[in-house]
Amino acid sequence: MRSEDVETGPVVPKPPARRRSPTLARGTCVGRYVIFDRLGLGGMGVVYRAYDPDLDRRVALKLVRAVTQDTTARLIREAKALAKVSHPNIVQIFDVGVFGETVFIAMELVEGRTLLQWNRETRPAWRVILAHVIEAGRGLAAAHAAGLVHRDFKPHNTIVGADGRVRVLDFGLARLAVARVGESTEVAPAASGRLERPVADAEADADSDDEDSDDTTRPAQPADSAVADDEPGLPRIVVSRITGTPIYMAPEQRRQKVLDARTDQFAFAVTCWELLYGERPFQGETLKHYADAAAAGRFRPPPAGNETPSWVRRVLLRALSAAPSDRYRSMDDVLTALAADPARRRRKVAVIALAALAFAARGRWQLGRVVSLLGLLAIAVSLLVDMPTGLDEGKQAIAYAGVEAKLIEGFYAQFCA
């Protein structure tokens, strides 16, 4: 017996191999679209660069495997719903139809790099990273407003185009969120040992274009009928299979809980953390350990020397809460928090104070006004130096707004009367 034949550790069953979609030859017609070449493989199908002769333009053509007629109907319905969403940060859907046993989706062809590739290759400052992820978040928010939950948001599914614009793509796992409990997702169950896989393998899978590796599926536990409806106004879905990329999944997505837009919020926060800190927010040798850390809220400390400010981390920590009810109510709220840079508010106050000083220097140096000016400057200085850093972003914004209002009111009362 050869030494390499000896098992030295526990055997982890591998998921059954899924049937690959056959590669279409150049020149093949799918509906009116002419295939050029293959762009990539994913867990839901294959994407080609193609040509639309009717409109004389190149498109990205995605072919998605449909297991049943119900699946086909659902994919078409949801593609049509996404096609109605016209937003600069979402890849536009042009057409949808059936080709053999697959559903094809024609969409905007964007030349560029994934958000993860862009981050690794350019190594931008934290403010630039934040600006890019906020753009992606706007795309997610637009999809949520149309009633769609992405369910597989990650930096690999976000592209930075040659024009610099960020777009969210690959809504292959997206589902229409409905107010009533509805359909199931038709996917093949994986082996029970899937969650025992090392996290390093899952990370490699997430970075790969291998059709068999960029999503995971496994039988879900029975739906929890006791889930509290903590946000009755939010559209939500319940699915009978768990589908997505495990290291970006929210705890409720793993445990077959009710899903809504806050599920995407969790994946968005994992993505932000990964891009800003160069690592994911949780640790674990296996996917199960990683999932347990996420469910328990055991976060990695920020790496030493990282320049991302603490207020950004506080926003992400809330969005990464294990319980959806502890997260922000919507993506719009997350984006507002990420855009509320306290340093910018401090600079705004400083500008107001300097404007008052410049106004007074033009000759209106009456004693009473000088005293008032000094008072205004004292307020500005106290704001710049003594503003508590422990306030959450909402309370901090209110505090800044209040002081700014006082400065402006005092300025006009004393110098423009």
N, C-alpha and C positions, 0 to 999 in steps of 0.2 A: 504493500500500500504506500502510495506517495504521501509525503508530509503535507502537501497542499490539499490532500483529500480528507485530512483529519479536521473535524469541527472543534474549534477551540472556544466557542461561546454559544449562547443561546441562539436557536434558529428562529429567525423572524420570517414568517410567511410573506411572500411577495404577492402584491395584488395581481389578479389575472391580467394578462396582456390584452389590451384592447385592440380591436381591428383598426388598422390605419386607413385613412382615406387615401385612395389611389391618387397619385399625382397626375394631373391632366396635362396632356402634351400641348406645346405651344401651337396656337391656331385653333384649338378646340373652342367651339361655340357653346356658351352657357346662356340660353335665352338669346338676347341680341349682343351679348358681351363676348369679345374675343380674348382668349387667354394669352398673356405674354409669358410670364414666369411666376414662380412661387415666391411669395414674400415671407411666409412663415407658417409654422404649425402651432396649434393650440389644443387645449383639452377638449374644445367643442368643435374643432374642425380645422380647415386649412384656408389660408388667405393668399390670393393671387393678385398680381398686377394685371390689369385687363384694359381693354379698349372698348369704348361705347361709340359705335359708328354713327348712331342716330344724332348724338349731341357732340360728336367729334372731340372726345375728351378721355383721358385716362382715369381709371377708377381703381379702388381696392375692392376686390370681389371676395367675399367670405362665403364658404360653403360649410353649412352646419349640419351635422348628422341628425336626422329626425328618426326617433325610434318608433313612433306610432303616428297615426293620423292626428290624434289629439296634440302631440308634440308639434307637428307641422303647423296646425292651426294656431297654437300658442305662439310659436316663433314668429309667424307672419303677423299676428296681431300686435305683438310687442315691438317688432321692428317698425311697424306702421306708427305705433305710438311714439317711438323715438324719432322717427322721421319728422314728426310735427314739432320737435324741439329744435329750433334754430338758435344756436348760441355759439359765439366765437370760440368757446373753450370745450366744445364737443365736436367730434368728427361727424360731419353731416351724412345722414342716410339718404340715398337717392332713390333706391328701388329695392323691391323684395319679390321673390318668386320661388317656384319649385323647379328643381332639376333632378330628375330621377328620384332617388331616396333622400335627397338633401334639399335644404332650403338655402337659396343664395341671397346674399344681402350686398347690394352695390353701394359703396360709400366713398366719401371724399378720400383721395389719395394724398397723403401728407408725407413728404420727404423730410426726414429728420432723425433724431435720436430719442430713445426712451429717456424718461426723466432720470432714471438710474444711470444710464450711460453718460448723459450730459453732466450729471453731478460728479461722476468718477473722472471724467476727462477734463473738465474745466476747473474743478475744485473751487467753486465760487464762495464768496463771503456769505455769512448767514442771512444778511438782508436780501441778497439776490435769491438765495434758496427760498426764503419765505415768500418773496414776491411770486416766484414760479408756482409754489404749492398753493398759494392763494388763488392763482388763476385756475389751477386744476379744481380747487374747491368750488369755484364759481360754476364750473361745468357740472359738477356733481349736484350742486344746489338747483341748477336749472332742470336736471333730470328728476330730482326729487319733486320739484314743483309740478312736473308733468305726471307724477304718480309712479315713477320708476325707481327701484332700488337696484343698484349695480351688483352688489354681492361679491365682487371680486376686484375691488379697487386696489391697486398697488402701483409702484413706480414703473413696473414693466408695462402697464396698461395706460400709461400717460406719455405722450410724445411731445418733444420740443421741436417744432418745425423749423425749417430753414429760415422762415420769416421771424423766428423768435417767439412765436405764439405757442402757448401750451394748450394741448387738446387732450381730453379724455377719450379713450377708445375702448374697443373690445367689450361691448355691452352684451357679449355672448351669454353671460350668466344673469343678465338683468331680468328682473321680474316686475310685472305690474303690481304695485301695492294696492290692494283693495280693502275696503272697510270691512268686508266679511271674510271669514276664513275660506280659502278656496283650494286651488288645484295643487297637485304635487309635481315635483320635478322628476322627469323620467331619466334616471342615470343608473348605470350598473353598479351594484355594490362591490366594495373592495374587500380585501382580506382583513380579518380582525386584527392583524398585527400592524396595520398601517401606522397607528399612532406610536408604535415603539421604534419607528425609524429615527435615526439620529437627525438632529436639527440641521447639521451640516449638509446632509443629503437633501433635505427639503429646501435649504437655501440654494443648493446647486440646481434643483428642479425649478425653482422659481426663476432662476436666471437663464434657464434653458428654453429653447424653442421646440423641445421634444413634445410631440403630441401626447405622449403618454405620461407627461410629468408635470404639466403646469397647473393642474388642479387635482384635488383629491376628492374622492367620493366614498362614502361609507353608509351603511344602513343607519338611519336615525332611530333614536329611541322614541317611543310613543310620545306624541305631543303632550305637553304639560297643560292640562285643562285648567290648572289653578293659577296660571300666569296672571298677575294683576294687570289690569288695563290702566296703567299709571298715566298714560297720555291718550285719553279717548279721542282726541281730535286728529291723531296721526293715522294716516292710512298704513296698513300693515299686512303682512302675508305670513302664512304658515306653510312650510314645505315638508315633504315626507322623506327627502334625502338631503344630506348635507353636502354642498358643493362649493368649492372655492379653493383658495390657496391657504393652507393651514396657518402659516406664520403671520398672516394678516387678518385672520378671522377673529371676530368678536366672540366672547364666551357664549352668548345666546345662539350664535350661528352654529357653534359646535354641539350645543346641547339640545338642538331642535326646539328652541324657544320661538316666540313671536318675533318676527323681523320687521324693522321699519328703517327709515332713513338714518337713524342713529347707529345702525349696524355698519353702514358705509362710513359714518363719522369715526368709528373706532379704527377701521382700516386706513382712513385718511391720516389719523393721528400717528399710527404705526409708521406710515410712509414718511410723514414729516420728521419724526424722531430719527428714523434711519438716515435720512438725507442730512439732517442738521448735526447729528452726533456720530455718524459713521458706524452705527450699530443699532440693533433693534432694542426696544425698551425692556424686553424680558429675557431671562436666561433659562437654559434647560438643555440637557444633553440629548433628550429625545423630544419628539413633538408632544408627547403626553406631559413631560415635565414643563415644557414651554407653556402649554395650555393651562396647566395648573398654576403656574406663576402669574399668567394673565388673569385668571379667575380670582386669584387671591390678592391681586394688586401688588405683587412683589416686583418693583421696578429696579432696573439697573441705575446706579448713580451716574450723573453726567461724567464723561471722561475728563481727566485733568487737562487743563489748557484749552478746553473748548470755549469759544467766545460767545456762544449763544446765550443771551441774557436769561435770567431766572424767570422773568415774567412770561417768556415764551414757553418755558418748561411747565409753568403752572397751568397755562391754557391747555397744553397737550395732556397733562396729567388728568385734568377733568374730562377731556374727550376720551381718554383711555379707561375711564371708570368701568369696572366689571358690570355694574348694574346700568342698563340703559337710562333709567330714571335719574341717575347721577350725572349723566352727560349733559351737554347743551341740547336744547330742544330741537335745534335745526342746524344745518350746515351754515346758514346765514349768520347765526349767532356765533359759531366758531370763527368764521371769517372776520366778523366785526371785532372779536376779541384779539385775533392775531394782527389786525390792522391798527389796534389802539396802542401804538408804541408810546410809552410814557415819556421817552426822551424827546419825541417830537412835540409833545405838549409842553414840556419844559422849555424847549426852544421858542415855542409860540409865546409863552409868557415872557420870556426874556426879550423878545422883539417888542412886545407891548411896552415893557418897562423902558427900553431904549428909545422907543418912539416918544414916550412922555418926556424923557430927558432931552431929546433933540428939540422937541417943541419948546420946552422951557428955555433952552439955550438960545432961542431966536429973539430973546429980549424980554420975555414976560417973567422977569425974576422978582416978582412981588413976594414979600416975606411969607404971606399966608400960602401962596402957591408953592413956594419952595418947601415949606413944611409938608404940604400935601403930597408933593412929589416924593419927598423922602419916605413918607408913609407908604406910598405905592411901591417904591423900590424895596422897602422892608418886607412887604407882603411877597413880592417876587422872589427875593432872596430866601425867605423862609420856605417857599414852595420848592425852590430848586434844591435846597439842602435838607430840609426836615420832612419831606413827604414820606410817610411810612411805606416801606417796601412790602410789607406783609398784606396790604389790602388786595382783595381780588380785583380783577380788571374792571368790573362794573363799578365798585365803590371808588376805585381810583379815578375812573373817568368822571364820576359825579363830583369828586373833590376838586379835580382840576377845573372842570367847567365852572364850579362855584367861584373859585378864586379868579379865573379869567373874567367872569362877569363883574366881580367887584373891581378889578383893575380898570376895565373899560368904563364902568359906571363912574368911578372916581376920576378917571382921566377927562371924560366929557364934562363932568360937573365942575371941575377945578380949572380946566384950561380952555374949554370951549364955550363957557358961559358968556 
